[in-house]
Amino acid sequence: MKLKKVRLITFGLLMTPLFSYAAVIHVSNGESIQAAVNKASSGDTILVAPGTYRETVYIDKENITLQGEIIKGKRAWLDGGGKLNDGILAAGNGVSISGFAVKGYKGNSIMTQGANNYRIVDNYVQGGFYGIFPQFGRNGLVARNRITGVEDAGIYLGMSDNVDMIGNEAWGNVIGIEAENSRNVLMEGNFIHDNVEGIAASLFSGLPIKDAKNITIRGNFVVKNNIKNFAPASSIASSVPSGIGVLILGAKNSTVENNIISENNTSAIVVTDLVTFGLATDSKVDPIPDGVQILENTYVNNGTKPVAPFKEMIHVSGNTSADIIASGKERTSCIKHRTSTVEIGTKKWNECEIGATTASLKTAMLDQPYVSPPLNIEQKGRLTYLSVCTGCHAFNTQIHGPSILSIKALYAGDPDGLVKYISNPVKKRKDFADMPKQDYLSPEILNSVAHYILDELKN
């Protein structure tokens, strides 16, 4: 490791230094990125030279900048070799991850776990179950990344608030980009093409966050999202229908504006509720989309080869294609210039008000960094459940792994057994994918999360 520190000092009357230094830590090909993270302090930058790095990087420190250097077109590649589960995991607030190429990981290529004020910018991701996965955080930026070959969502924003997803390209994934159970999100200027499904603003039951709202989908290119679904059969993503450009699933106050949506075989836009979409609900979740606004968009050759059941809906309507399909229930939604669109199921929708636009929205991010309160060990256990466990486990339904209820039943009164399993899982259910080790978490955190799941957690 080559460590270079630049010290900034301010002298008072007694010539006492008031500022400490921030370090720039250089990692060369063949060295360990994790070793550099272990050395780093808050405010430090880690510069990683082009080369191949076969490791999982875990950042649990504040305000760390992890930057892959791009030299003459060559990048720092993180390569899981089809064996490692995770590429970069970041639990520290204020983390910045940029300039990397990530491939060959079975689970998450880049994931934040409860981190706030993060930046994930200018990365290339190939393969994995989730490509870029910010989970349970506030005030984030995901911009100018390129993601392909992911078995779920190329960019999957889970249970997050105040996030901008801007200028990304996603292709060859099951879902291009998705905001799930998230609030105040701007998806703008993305190129989403040749996925199973393009863009999704979705709400699911059984997760700790019980709503999804204020999602703005604006100025994106959403093109030819028609490929065959290749998600694992055990994943809820395996039920995603092909050919939908933009899906609004149960989300409230979602706006679709100034997008170019072209050649999506089923429909440009589908708005539906959870029950109609075939998903479970619970008493704490309102499954019906409300306040959806479909403003001015450009539609070209959508809905010409729809999959079931949308094919039957289009046929019964007497149309040969559809720009907008509303399937099931909704409330107080509107469409602008509806005479220029082919619509199905929107009879009760209103015409949007003249002048309706999201132009005044410049960003969904906060004006100032979110101030994270200090946490005791019990609170860290709860945060770990929210930011790690819920990525695969819902309370009473199946997302990717078994439900939390079944886990509580299996390990009732045995937190040590649950800790042992989380640290070194063995396959118990043939219908589910292998659970990755969570042994990067400290024994204290593992013990705390096990007690939280078994003793305190309710839906």
CORVEN-V994966 format. One record per residue. N is the residue number from 1. RES is the residue in three letters. OMEGA is omega in whole degrees, 0 to 359 (none if undefined). Layout:
N/RES/OMEGA ; N/RES/OMEGA
This chain:
1/MET/176 ; 2/LYS/186 ; 3/LEU/179 ; 4/LYS/182 ; 5/LYS/176 ; 6/VAL/184 ; 7/ARG/175 ; 8/LEU/186 ; 9/ILE/172 ; 10/THR/184 ; 11/PHE/172 ; 12/GLY/182 ; 13/LEU/182 ; 14/LEU/179 ; 15/MET/182 ; 16/THR/179 ; 17/PRO/181 ; 18/LEU/181 ; 19/PHE/173 ; 20/SER/184 ; 21/TYR/167 ; 22/ALA/184 ; 23/ALA/167 ; 24/VAL/184 ; 25/ILE/182 ; 26/HIS/176 ; 27/VAL/179 ; 28/SER/178 ; 29/ASN/182 ; 30/GLY/176 ; 31/GLU/185 ; 32/SER/174 ; 33/ILE/181 ; 34/GLN/177 ; 35/ALA/177 ; 36/ALA/177 ; 37/VAL/180 ; 38/ASN/179 ; 39/LYS/192 ; 40/ALA/173 ; 41/SER/180 ; 42/SER/180 ; 43/GLY/183 ; 44/ASP/175 ; 45/THR/177 ; 46/ILE/180 ; 47/LEU/185 ; 48/VAL/183 ; 49/ALA/175 ; 50/PRO/183 ; 51/GLY/180 ; 52/THR/183 ; 53/TYR/184 ; 54/ARG/183 ; 55/GLU/168 ; 56/THR/181 ; 57/VAL/181 ; 58/TYR/182 ; 59/ILE/179 ; 60/ASP/180 ; 61/LYS/183 ; 62/GLU/166 ; 63/ASN/176 ; 64/ILE/173 ; 65/THR/178 ; 66/LEU/189 ; 67/GLN/173 ; 68/GLY/178 ; 69/GLU/176 ; 70/ILE/185 ; 71/ILE/182 ; 72/LYS/177 ; 73/GLY/180 ; 74/LYS/184 ; 75/ARG/167 ; 76/ALA/179 ; 77/TRP/167 ; 78/LEU/187 ; 79/ASP/179 ; 80/GLY/176 ; 81/GLY/183 ; 82/GLY/182 ; 83/LYS/181 ; 84/LEU/182 ; 85/ASN/190 ; 86/ASP/176 ; 87/GLY/179 ; 88/ILE/175 ; 89/LEU/183 ; 90/ALA/176 ; 91/ALA/182 ; 92/GLY/178 ; 93/ASN/177 ; 94/GLY/181 ; 95/VAL/173 ; 96/SER/181 ; 97/ILE/184 ; 98/SER/169 ; 99/GLY/184 ; 100/PHE/165 ; 101/ALA/187 ; 102/VAL/179 ; 103/LYS/169 ; 104/GLY/177 ; 105/TYR/185 ; 106/LYS/184 ; 107/GLY/185 ; 108/ASN/177 ; 109/SER/175 ; 110/ILE/183 ; 111/MET/166 ; 112/THR/185 ; 113/GLN/180 ; 114/GLY/181 ; 115/ALA/175 ; 116/ASN/174 ; 117/ASN/184 ; 118/TYR/175 ; 119/ARG/175 ; 120/ILE/196 ; 121/VAL/169 ; 122/ASP/176 ; 123/ASN/174 ; 124/TYR/183 ; 125/VAL/180 ; 126/GLN/176 ; 127/GLY/182 ; 128/GLY/177 ; 129/PHE/167 ; 130/TYR/178 ; 131/GLY/174 ; 132/ILE/194 ; 133/PHE/171 ; 134/PRO/185 ; 135/GLN/172 ; 136/PHE/177 ; 137/GLY/179 ; 138/ARG/169 ; 139/ASN/183 ; 140/GLY/176 ; 141/LEU/175 ; 142/VAL/192 ; 143/ALA/171 ; 144/ARG/174 ; 145/ASN/176 ; 146/ARG/189 ; 147/ILE/180 ; 148/THR/171 ; 149/GLY/185 ; 150/VAL/186 ; 151/GLU/173 ; 152/ASP/181 ; 153/ALA/176 ; 154/GLY/168 ; 155/ILE/183 ; 156/TYR/180 ; 157/LEU/186 ; 158/GLY/172 ; 159/MET/186 ; 160/SER/182 ; 161/ASP/172 ; 162/ASN/184 ; 163/VAL/171 ; 164/ASP/175 ; 165/MET/196 ; 166/ILE/169 ; 167/GLY/178 ; 168/ASN/172 ; 169/GLU/179 ; 170/ALA/180 ; 171/TRP/177 ; 172/GLY/177 ; 173/ASN/173 ; 174/VAL/173 ; 175/ILE/179 ; 176/GLY/175 ; 177/ILE/184 ; 178/GLU/168 ; 179/ALA/185 ; 180/GLU/180 ; 181/ASN/183 ; 182/SER/183 ; 183/ARG/176 ; 184/ASN/184 ; 185/VAL/174 ; 186/LEU/173 ; 187/MET/188 ; 188/GLU/173 ; 189/GLY/179 ; 190/ASN/176 ; 191/PHE/188 ; 192/ILE/188 ; 193/HIS/172 ; 194/ASP/169 ; 195/ASN/169 ; 196/VAL/179 ; 197/GLU/187 ; 198/GLY/184 ; 199/ILE/179 ; 200/ALA/167 ; 201/ALA/195 ; 202/SER/177 ; 203/LEU/177 ; 204/PHE/176 ; 205/SER/175 ; 206/GLY/178 ; 207/LEU/184 ; 208/PRO/175 ; 209/ILE/191 ; 210/LYS/179 ; 211/ASP/173 ; 212/ALA/186 ; 213/LYS/177 ; 214/ASN/178 ; 215/ILE/179 ; 216/THR/181 ; 217/ILE/195 ; 218/ARG/171 ; 219/GLY/179 ; 220/ASN/170 ; 221/PHE/185 ; 222/VAL/197 ; 223/VAL/168 ; 224/LYS/177 ; 225/ASN/190 ; 226/ASN/187 ; 227/ILE/181 ; 228/LYS/181 ; 229/ASN/181 ; 230/PHE/178 ; 231/ALA/176 ; 232/PRO/184 ; 233/ALA/181 ; 234/SER/184 ; 235/SER/175 ; 236/ILE/179 ; 237/ALA/179 ; 238/SER/180 ; 239/SER/180 ; 240/VAL/180 ; 241/PRO/180 ; 242/SER/169 ; 243/GLY/178 ; 244/ILE/177 ; 245/GLY/180 ; 246/VAL/178 ; 247/LEU/170 ; 248/ILE/185 ; 249/LEU/176 ; 250/GLY/185 ; 251/ALA/182 ; 252/LYS/174 ; 253/ASN/177 ; 254/SER/181 ; 255/THR/178 ; 256/VAL/189 ; 257/GLU/171 ; 258/ASN/175 ; 259/ASN/168 ; 260/ILE/186 ; 261/ILE/193 ; 262/SER/168 ; 263/GLU/170 ; 264/ASN/196 ; 265/ASN/182 ; 266/THR/177 ; 267/SER/174 ; 268/ALA/183 ; 269/ILE/172 ; 270/VAL/175 ; 271/VAL/184 ; 272/THR/176 ; 273/ASP/186 ; 274/LEU/183 ; 275/VAL/180 ; 276/THR/180 ; 277/PHE/176 ; 278/GLY/181 ; 279/LEU/178 ; 280/ALA/176 ; 281/THR/171 ; 282/ASP/189 ; 283/SER/182 ; 284/LYS/183 ; 285/VAL/171 ; 286/ASP/189 ; 287/PRO/190 ; 288/ILE/176 ; 289/PRO/186 ; 290/ASP/175 ; 291/GLY/178 ; 292/VAL/175 ; 293/GLN/173 ; 294/ILE/184 ; 295/LEU/184 ; 296/GLU/174 ; 297/ASN/175 ; 298/THR/182 ; 299/TYR/181 ; 300/VAL/171 ; 301/ASN/174 ; 302/ASN/172 ; 303/GLY/184 ; 304/THR/178 ; 305/LYS/188 ; 306/PRO/174 ; 307/VAL/176 ; 308/ALA/357 ; 309/PRO/183 ; 310/PHE/178 ; 311/LYS/180 ; 312/GLU/179 ; 313/MET/180 ; 314/ILE/180 ; 315/HIS/181 ; 316/VAL/181 ; 317/SER/182 ; 318/GLY/179 ; 319/ASN/175 ; 320/THR/178 ; 321/SER/180 ; 322/ALA/171 ; 323/ASP/185 ; 324/ILE/175 ; 325/ILE/172 ; 326/ALA/186 ; 327/SER/180 ; 328/GLY/187 ; 329/LYS/172 ; 330/GLU/180 ; 331/ARG/168 ; 332/THR/180 ; 333/SER/184 ; 334/CYS/177 ; 335/ILE/178 ; 336/LYS/179 ; 337/HIS/188 ; 338/ARG/178 ; 339/THR/181 ; 340/SER/181 ; 341/THR/173 ; 342/VAL/188 ; 343/GLU/174 ; 344/ILE/176 ; 345/GLY/184 ; 346/THR/185 ; 347/LYS/183 ; 348/LYS/179 ; 349/TRP/178 ; 350/ASN/167 ; 351/GLU/179 ; 352/CYS/181 ; 353/GLU/175 ; 354/ILE/180 ; 355/GLY/179 ; 356/ALA/181 ; 357/THR/175 ; 358/THR/187 ; 359/ALA/181 ; 360/SER/179 ; 361/LEU/180 ; 362/LYS/181 ; 363/THR/172 ; 364/ALA/182 ; 365/MET/180 ; 366/LEU/178 ; 367/ASP/180 ; 368/GLN/176 ; 369/PRO/177 ; 370/TYR/181 ; 371/VAL/183 ; 372/SER/179 ; 373/PRO/175 ; 374/PRO/185 ; 375/LEU/171 ; 376/ASN/187 ; 377/ILE/178 ; 378/GLU/179 ; 379/GLN/177 ; 380/LYS/176 ; 381/GLY/178 ; 382/ARG/179 ; 383/LEU/178 ; 384/THR/175 ; 385/TYR/183 ; 386/LEU/189 ; 387/SER/181 ; 388/VAL/188 ; 389/CYS/184 ; 390/THR/173 ; 391/GLY/181 ; 392/CYS/187 ; 393/HIS/169 ; 394/ALA/187 ; 395/PHE/186 ; 396/ASN/179 ; 397/THR/180 ; 398/GLN/169 ; 399/ILE/177 ; 400/HIS/176 ; 401/GLY/179 ; 402/PRO/183 ; 403/SER/175 ; 404/ILE/178 ; 405/LEU/180 ; 406/SER/177 ; 407/ILE/178 ; 408/LYS/179 ; 409/ALA/183 ; 410/LEU/186 ; 411/TYR/181 ; 412/ALA/180 ; 413/GLY/183 ; 414/ASP/180 ; 415/PRO/179 ; 416/ASP/178 ; 417/GLY/178 ; 418/LEU/177 ; 419/VAL/180 ; 420/LYS/181 ; 421/TYR/181 ; 422/ILE/182 ; 423/SER/183 ; 424/ASN/186 ; 425/PRO/169 ; 426/VAL/185 ; 427/LYS/181 ; 428/LYS/184 ; 429/ARG/186 ; 430/LYS/183 ; 431/ASP/181 ; 432/PHE/175 ; 433/ALA/178 ; 434/ASP/175 ; 435/MET/178 ; 436/PRO/174 ; 437/LYS/174 ; 438/GLN/186 ; 439/ASP/173 ; 440/TYR/176 ; 441/LEU/182 ; 442/SER/177 ; 443/PRO/180 ; 444/GLU/179 ; 445/ILE/180 ; 446/LEU/179 ; 447/ASN/181 ; 448/SER/181 ; 449/VAL/177 ; 450/ALA/178 ; 451/HIS/180 ; 452/TYR/180 ; 453/ILE/188 ; 454/LEU/189 ; 455/ASP/188 ; 456/GLU/193 ; 457/LEU/170 ; 458/LYS/182 ; 459/ASN/none
